[in-house]
């Protein structure tokens, strides 16, 4: 197996793993936070405005970790520096 | 596949480039400022108001209320900055209903510029409210050991603001692009509708986070007075509590 194929395999597998794990863990966290917010809403419907706003801000914070993973995997697939290096080398030969 | 709209270059002269992001941003700025100028040209305070004025009033008072809810007691001071951020991001994502349009917030340069605006505005508002020394002291709270961590958090939250908005917008465009090649007819429309919702939520999140950061930078002295006031209240409460309890005991 030459290094060319190896770079391609590692890139694609890593991109899949990055998005897979990076979606799973924030999803668990978001589920927990939404469940807790629903409990709080059921107990105190008067505070719904504050709870909803805090929930949205918190969800965005958690969501952004998943977004970081997505951005990294997009870079690995579409703008991979190692793959570009390989292509430049084969082009030079 | 183009990752961002920066890669579509219309015109280039040496160092100066005119890419799609700049063009759509300027077109949006022109539409928004001309539109609001036209609407606010003849405002009415009594009698029947025009429908457009009603719409703008709903938007502006809604933003004022949200800013006030975050904890900034004088929302008028911050409305110009936070309202502009919200309207820009919201319009950028709402315009995705137009065919052939790519949101300028789907490019990292735009979102980095917006996040840098927040990064500069937070200390400015903090200094205006508390003075230079008072603002710099907030970095030393609770103790001076926290100084490097406070500075790091200032930088990392700017990065997070930029990457969050960029990732959300870019992923929306990317998913629609990929779906167009797989299931071309109906499903991309559903995802576009979902993208509109995500865009509005992201606009809300961006401006609310900026408001929270500004509130944290401007509100520090009042917290101190609250802490001083608290023991008295506690004492009162506990004494009445004891007074209530004593007959039973």
Interface residues (C-beta under 8 A of the other chain):
Chain A: X49 X50 X53 X56 X57 X60 X61 X63 X64 X67 X68 X70 X71 X74 X78 X79
Chain B: X1 X3 X69 X70 X160 X163 X164 X166 X167 X168 X170 X171 X174 X201 X202 X204 X205 X208 X209 X212
